[in-house]
Amino acid sequence: MQWVEDVDAVRRLVAETRAQQHTLGLVPTMGALHRGHVALLHALRPEVDRLVLSIFVNPTQFGPREDFAQYPRALASDRAWAEAAHVDAVFCPATSVMYPIPPSTFVQVEGIDQVLEGAVRPTHFRGVATVVSKLLNLWTPDVIALGQKDAQQVVVVRRMLQELLWPTRLVVVPTVREPDGLALSSRNVYLSPAERQAAVVLHRSLDAALQAVRRGERDGARVAAELAAAIQAEPLAQLDYAVVVDAATLAPVTRLAGRVLVAVAARFGTTRLLDNCCLAVDEDDVRTVLA
């Protein structure tokens, strides 16, 4: 496994890969790896000749009062996870590599970057789109993988790929959960034992909404109210939002039909967690699908 930290080394590795007519897959991460990240790597491993993992805590996707400085960093364990997943190369650049001068050039997917998470973190998806664009420019991957847990990120990156005519294919991987349903997240380490137990309410709320839809409920406001009520019943949860939106545009839906995203965000102490499910809905059938 190669450990790559600078742009010239990336370009040499990419040139070698293309000279051998090999395909290349990329999984972009901020490190603090867990089984959710490994699921992304496993999803791409059979599809490509070379598999690259990037580890970079991207400062431009953090707001001024967010947890950039405290975000978990665990390079020793990240290396072990990557080796176990049979990664060919790990790209772990310094901030000065990704941003050699103070940034003034950004990629922004307007509209869908200012709702849901974007309403709370107005510059977050500009940072995400910019750093993913940089990684695409450097690695020119044939395919990248993102997780369903960050569904809005999936929507933003997919739109960016379409609009900027990137040939890279996007693979979306199902959310990996703990046995009690809590979605795996690097931020779960921040939770106290009581908060960790309470955080399962996110998954319970999604399940309650799903069951309501399967019983025939199609009113978007009522499904959203079911979500909110389930979370607000947990004393340690502070609800940020509970919504039902179109899976492609992230616009609110009044009546559930086609592909819809059911999404929640809540705080447990100082830790903010997200969860969601994507549904394909018609009058007689409801299926869970990927964003």
C-alpha positions in Angstrom: 0.0 0.0 0.0 1.4 3.4 -1.0 1.1 6.4 1.2 0.9 9.5 -0.9 1.1 13.1 0.4 2.0 15.4 -2.5 0.6 16.3 -5.9 3.6 15.2 -7.9 3.4 11.7 -6.4 -0.3 11.6 -7.2 0.3 12.5 -10.8 3.0 9.9 -11.2 0.7 7.2 -9.8 -2.2 8.2 -12.0 0.1 8.3 -15.1 1.4 4.8 -14.2 -2.2 3.6 -13.8 -3.4 4.9 -17.1 -0.3 3.7 -18.9 -1.2 0.2 -17.8 -4.8 0.8 -18.9 -6.0 0.2 -15.4 -9.2 1.6 -13.9 -9.1 3.7 -10.7 -11.6 4.1 -7.9 -11.5 6.8 -5.2 -13.2 6.9 -1.8 -12.9 10.4 -0.3 -13.0 10.6 3.5 -11.9 12.8 6.4 -10.4 9.9 8.1 -11.3 8.5 11.6 -12.3 5.4 9.6 -14.9 2.9 10.7 -16.9 0.1 9.1 -19.0 2.6 7.1 -15.9 3.8 5.3 -14.8 0.2 4.8 -18.2 -0.6 3.1 -17.4 2.1 0.6 -14.0 0.6 -0.1 -15.5 -2.9 -0.4 -18.1 -1.6 -2.8 -15.4 -0.3 -5.2 -12.7 -3.0 -4.8 -14.3 -5.5 -7.3 -14.9 -2.8 -9.8 -11.4 -1.3 -10.3 -7.8 -2.2 -10.7 -6.5 0.4 -8.3 -8.4 1.6 -5.2 -7.4 4.9 -3.6 -8.5 6.2 -0.2 -8.2 9.9 0.5 -7.9 11.2 4.1 -8.2 15.0 4.4 -10.0 17.0 7.1 -11.1 19.8 4.7 -11.2 23.2 6.5 -13.4 24.8 3.9 -16.4 22.7 4.8 -16.3 23.7 8.4 -18.0 26.9 9.6 -16.2 29.3 12.1 -17.9 27.8 15.1 -17.8 24.2 14.1 -15.5 21.3 15.2 -12.7 21.5 12.7 -10.0 21.6 15.4 -11.6 18.9 17.4 -12.6 16.6 14.5 -11.2 13.1 15.3 -7.9 12.3 13.6 -6.5 8.8 13.9 -3.9 8.1 11.2 -2.5 5.0 12.8 -5.8 3.2 12.9 -6.8 4.7 9.5 -3.7 3.0 8.0 -4.7 -0.3 9.6 -8.2 0.0 8.2 -6.9 0.8 4.8 -4.5 -2.1 4.7 -7.2 -4.5 5.9 -9.4 -3.3 3.0 -6.6 -3.9 0.5 -6.3 -0.3 -0.6 -3.6 0.3 -3.2 -2.9 3.9 -2.2 -3.8 6.4 0.6 -3.7 10.1 -0.3 -3.2 12.0 2.9 -2.2 15.6 2.0 -1.5 18.5 4.3 -3.8 21.5 4.1 -1.0 23.4 2.3 -1.1 20.8 -0.5 -4.8 21.1 -1.1 -4.9 24.8 -0.6 -1.4 26.1 -1.6 -2.7 29.7 -1.4 -5.6 31.1 0.6 -8.6 29.9 -1.4 -10.6 32.3 -3.6 -11.8 29.7 -6.2 -14.8 27.6 -5.1 -17.3 25.2 -6.7 -20.9 25.8 -5.6 -24.0 23.9 -6.5 -26.5 26.6 -6.0 -29.9 25.9 -4.5 -29.6 22.4 -3.2 -26.6 23.5 -1.1 -28.6 26.0 0.9 -31.4 23.7 2.2 -31.4 21.1 5.0 -27.8 21.0 6.1 -27.0 24.0 4.0 -29.5 26.1 5.9 -27.6 25.3 9.1 -24.1 25.3 7.6 -24.3 27.8 4.7 -20.7 27.3 3.4 -20.5 23.6 4.0 -21.4 22.2 0.6 -19.3 24.8 -1.2 -16.4 23.3 0.7 -17.5 19.8 -0.1 -17.9 20.5 -3.8 -14.6 22.3 -4.0 -12.5 19.6 -2.3 -14.2 16.8 -4.3 -13.5 18.8 -7.5 -9.8 19.0 -6.4 -9.7 15.3 -5.8 -11.3 14.6 -9.2 -8.8 16.8 -10.9 -5.9 15.1 -9.2 -6.9 11.5 -9.5 -9.3 11.4 -12.5 -11.0 8.4 -11.0 -13.3 6.2 -13.1 -15.6 5.8 -10.1 -16.1 7.3 -6.6 -18.1 6.0 -3.7 -20.2 8.0 -1.2 -22.4 6.8 1.6 -26.2 7.1 1.8 -25.9 8.5 5.3 -24.7 11.8 3.8 -27.6 11.9 1.3 -27.5 15.6 0.7 -23.8 15.3 -0.1 -24.6 12.6 -2.6 -27.2 14.9 -4.3 -24.7 17.8 -4.4 -21.8 15.7 -5.8 -24.1 14.0 -8.4 -25.4 17.3 -9.6 -21.8 18.7 -9.8 -20.7 15.6 -11.8 -23.6 16.1 -14.2 -23.2 19.8 -14.7 -19.4 19.9 -15.0 -19.4 16.9 -17.4 -17.2 14.8 -15.3 -17.0 11.2 -16.7 -16.6 9.8 -13.2 -19.4 7.5 -12.1 -20.8 7.8 -8.6 -21.7 4.7 -6.5 -23.9 5.2 -3.5 -23.4 2.7 -0.6 -26.1 1.9 2.0 -25.7 3.3 5.5 -23.9 1.0 7.9 -25.5 0.8 11.3 -24.8 -0.4 14.8 -26.9 -3.4 15.9 -29.4 -1.0 17.6 -29.8 1.1 14.4 -27.5 4.0 15.1 -25.8 5.1 11.8 -22.0 4.9 12.0 -20.4 8.3 12.1 -16.9 9.5 13.1 -18.7 12.0 15.4 -20.3 9.2 17.5 -17.1 9.2 19.6 -18.2 12.5 21.0 -21.4 11.1 22.6 -21.6 10.4 26.3 -23.1 6.9 27.2 -26.5 8.5 27.8 -26.3 10.5 24.6 -25.3 7.4 22.7 -28.3 5.5 24.0 -30.6 8.5 23.2 -29.2 8.9 19.6 -30.9 5.7 18.5 -34.1 7.8 18.3 -33.0 9.0 14.9 -33.3 5.5 13.4 -36.5 4.9 15.4 -38.0 8.1 14.0 -37.2 7.0 10.4 -38.7 3.6 11.0 -41.9 5.3 12.4 -42.2 7.4 9.3 -41.5 4.4 7.0 -44.3 2.4 8.8 -46.7 5.3 8.4 -46.0 5.5 4.7 -46.4 1.8 4.3 -49.8 2.0 6.1 -50.8 4.4 3.3 -49.9 7.9 4.6 -49.0 10.1 1.6 -49.2 13.6 3.2 -45.7 15.0 3.4 -46.5 17.3 6.3 -48.0 14.4 8.4 -45.0 12.1 7.7 -42.6 15.0 8.8 -44.7 15.5 11.9 -44.4 11.8 12.7 -40.6 12.1 12.4 -40.5 15.2 14.6 -42.7 13.8 17.3 -40.6 10.7 17.6 -37.4 12.7 18.1 -39.0 15.3 20.4 -40.1 12.4 22.7 -36.4 11.8 23.6 -35.4 14.3 26.3 -31.7 14.3 25.3 -32.5 15.1 21.6 -32.7 18.7 20.3 -34.4 18.5 16.9 -32.8 20.6 14.1 -35.1 19.4 11.3 -37.3 16.5 10.3 -38.3 16.7 6.6 -39.7 14.9 3.6 -38.3 16.2 0.3 -37.9 15.3 -3.3 -34.8 13.0 -3.5 -33.4 14.9 -6.5 -34.2 18.5 -5.9 -34.5 18.5 -2.1 -37.7 20.5 -2.4 -40.5 19.8 0.1 -43.1 17.4 -1.1 -46.8 17.8 -0.2 -47.8 14.4 -1.4 -45.4 11.4 -1.4 -44.9 10.0 -4.9 -41.8 8.8 -6.7 -38.4 9.1 -5.0 -38.5 11.0 -1.7 -35.9 11.6 1.0 -36.9 11.4 4.6 -34.2 13.2 6.6 -33.5 14.1 10.2 -30.9 16.0 12.2 -30.6 16.5 15.9 -28.2 17.4 18.6 -27.2 15.3 21.5 -25.3 17.5 23.9 -22.7 19.2 21.7 -22.8 16.5 19.0 -25.0 16.9 15.9 -26.0 13.7 14.0 -27.9 13.0 10.8 -29.8 10.1 9.4 -32.1 9.5 6.5 -33.8 7.0 4.3 -34.8 7.2 0.7 -38.1 5.8 -0.5 -39.6 4.9 -3.8 -43.3 5.5 -3.3 -46.4 4.8 -5.4 -50.0 4.2 -4.4 -49.6 0.5 -3.8 -45.9 0.0 -2.9 -43.1 1.5 -0.8 -39.5 0.5 -1.2 -36.3 1.7 0.4 -33.8 2.8 -2.3 -30.5 4.6 -2.4 -30.3 8.4 -2.9 
